[in-house]
């Protein structure tokens, strides 16, 4: 890829009137050079079983090509047509909530052979038709694919086969999963019960792992079909999304992104976030760091992000520009909005696009025009940003599933712990990769942050011990190393295997009430705040105490410790602290690893992202995520601010306007 892609999702089929040429004119004016089409309109392309009509696709492809706009074609398999459900009602997924009902998207059973037959047919018909069109640069398989909680009889049967292949015997399963409890023991394969009603967290977590595998297999199946047709100059991608809390929040529970991304040429992602006064850039950074990490640092495509969206997300002046360059700073080669126009009917009527319902220019569109001009002007300097992080955050779908079964006392989940730690790294301008426990490249990093690694194989913990011994630095949160990969609690004083590196042990844990932090070598002050959610009563063996609990009964126990082990150190945080306190802990670890520099002396709302461009020149992005101007001293080599084309000298005092950005190339 030799230029930045700036795009929108475009649905000519949704338009209340014919305005294709006018839309193209406005796109060109805004610098839009790419559109994504077709992924949402199966029922238009196949109005009846075996009757195909791709005239709307042909029309858009021809018009976009005439205008010099690239097209990404989506396989339209995530929203099924009415005729399929009428003829084959069993294509709807049966979930723990019961049989599915037609209406919403993503309601089908992705393992159903009838659904797969029709899905393969529409993929082959569509991709076979468009593959040679010169406008088409790539394909998106499905849309924000997940397993959709499918758990019907055919899925249960597949799960039993999976268990038999993986574990061999029922005796082994019964022992590993503790199924003697409450007479859950399974003594015959024919008696294997539906997992929907299980009370066994080990079995439930294994079923979640199997469901994630179904999603990965489904995506690999689609990618393989599309690969039969694509030209060498075309790519195949998928738009991954994240746990949704009204916006993109954390690790996706229903897909293992690391496994599911393997069949694709390039990773795609959808990132949505709070806006206006709540805009922080954290979700953009989190989603970008995750997407970049899936293929070990390769650039990625933002296939969906917001333009206006909800009324409480309508961006303030300057925010759309800030956001676009924030995506590039994390390694994106494309920024695309969902969607071009606001639709006039149905479920997402008030999820507004770049254009409002009147299709007229508006301040958001006008700001998009400035982005398009800058992307076109600066593309060669900003495309293919190479980033190398020395800090990694270790995440695990297995730990996530296990903690869904064993939630923290106040209802917080795995992703709450991940974001508790990641957000503070972001705010202190410590850039991160994401890795899994299976990662063999721990030596690429100086610091590894490990949030709530609750369920994990012995080998992964032993690799972390070896990483510390060889000179690395690990920061563990509470609940790490507690159970094995089958969610069976280890029969040892906690934190089990990592005790060797952490130099601390505990047998008791409590729900904190009126507990603070005190003393220790970290010298936390009143701003440390209260302990919440969870606390482990730590007793150091060889570890230094960074903080004790401030409580009349628990005050003799350590809350945060650090242990020298070999050439490195392991920090263990036994409780959920305030953001201020965990920030102090993480800062201390980063400083000890020798990674603290001029960029870390700056802090949120001034965010710094760096990388190297195709000419091997250092690019530094400076973002002001606030409604007030900020100033700072530029502490690096002489360079040029690319947006204004003004020289910048080392040591120069720079100011950034509210919601502004500066891009300096050394």
Secondary structure as UniProt FT lines:
FT   STRAND          5..9
FT   HELIX           12..14
FT   HELIX           20..30
FT   STRAND          34..37
FT   TURN            39..40
FT   HELIX           42..45
FT   TURN            49..50
FT   HELIX           55..67
FT   STRAND          70..74
FT   HELIX           82..87
FT   HELIX           89..91
FT   TURN            96..97
FT   TURN            110..111
FT   HELIX           113..130
FT   TURN            131..132
FT   TURN            134..135
FT   STRAND          136..140
FT   TURN            148..149
FT   HELIX           153..167
FT   HELIX           170..177
FT   TURN            178..180
FT   HELIX           181..183
FT   HELIX           189..191
FT   HELIX           195..197
FT   HELIX           201..227
FT   TURN            228..229
FT   TURN            232..233
FT   STRAND          235..237
FT   STRAND          239..240
FT   STRAND          243..244
FT   STRAND          248..250
FT   TURN            253..254
FT   HELIX           257..260
FT   TURN            261..263
FT   STRAND          267..270
FT   HELIX           276..278
FT   HELIX           282..293
FT   TURN            294..297
FT   STRAND          300..305
FT   HELIX           311..313
FT   TURN            317..318
FT   HELIX           319..329
FT   TURN            330..331
FT   STRAND          332..337
FT   TURN            347..350
FT   TURN            357..358
FT   HELIX           363..382
FT   TURN            383..384
FT   STRAND          391..394
FT   HELIX           397..405
FT   TURN            409..410
FT   HELIX           414..427
FT   TURN            428..429
FT   STRAND          432..435
FT   TURN            437..438
FT   HELIX           442..444
FT   STRAND          447..450
FT   HELIX           458..469
FT   TURN            470..471
FT   STRAND          473..477
FT   TURN            478..481
FT   TURN            485..486
FT   HELIX           496..498
FT   HELIX           499..502
FT   STRAND          504..506
FT   STRAND          509..510
FT   STRAND          516..518
FT   TURN            520..523
FT   HELIX           526..528
FT   STRAND          532..536
FT   STRAND          538..540
FT   STRAND          544..550
FT   TURN            552..556
FT   STRAND          558..565
FT   TURN            566..567
FT   STRAND          568..573
FT   STRAND          575..576
FT   HELIX           579..592
FT   TURN            593..594
FT   HELIX           598..601
FT   TURN            604..605
FT   STRAND          606..612
FT   TURN            614..615
FT   STRAND          618..624
FT   STRAND          630..633
FT   STRAND          639..641
FT   TURN            642..645
FT   STRAND          646..648
FT   TURN            650..651
FT   STRAND          653..656
FT   TURN            658..659
FT   STRAND          661..665
//
